[in-house]
């Protein structure tokens, strides 16, 4: 079937590609962790590497369900198979984004409001996966470099909202870094992590 390409398709395709890049970065880290590695301490303080995955595989499905999004496929429990739990979530989200009709579905969250499903994933999920990729890498001694385009986009979006984000309780106090610090260091410090 041949479809005309319109601007909305391009935006959805771009988001699908962006999510794929960021999610693959998280997947690479999960696949490199052995059984003992899942119990290593991770940022944020008090978490383990397993907790980082558990956070994503818990809040993201709950958020989408509360907003009336299409159901995600079942996942293994993070206690038994953290990498498998993440891969099932990643696959489900990617499938939603790869289908323009599903990505355009209107959802309404009782707190976050109304969004197209793809926009909601871009706004609330993509950045969380990005920053938690750093957490997982830091916890397990892996490569901490993040996608620079996504780091830039997230930093530019967040810095003007410092006070609002800080009072939301989602981030600890901002960590001070040198004025000439690179964007990834600034982003990690902005979220209250020690780069």
Secondary structure, 3 states (H helix, E strand, C coil): CCCCCCHHHHHHHHHHHHHHHHHHHHHHHHHCCCCHHHHCEECCCCEEHHHHHHHHHHHHHHHHHHCCCCCCCCCCCCCCCHHHHHHHHHHHHHHHHHCHHHHCCEEEECCCEEEEHHHHHHHHHHHHHHHHHHHHHHHHCCCCCCCHHHHHHHHHHHHCCHHHHHHCCCCCCCCCCCCCCCHHHHHHHHCCCCC
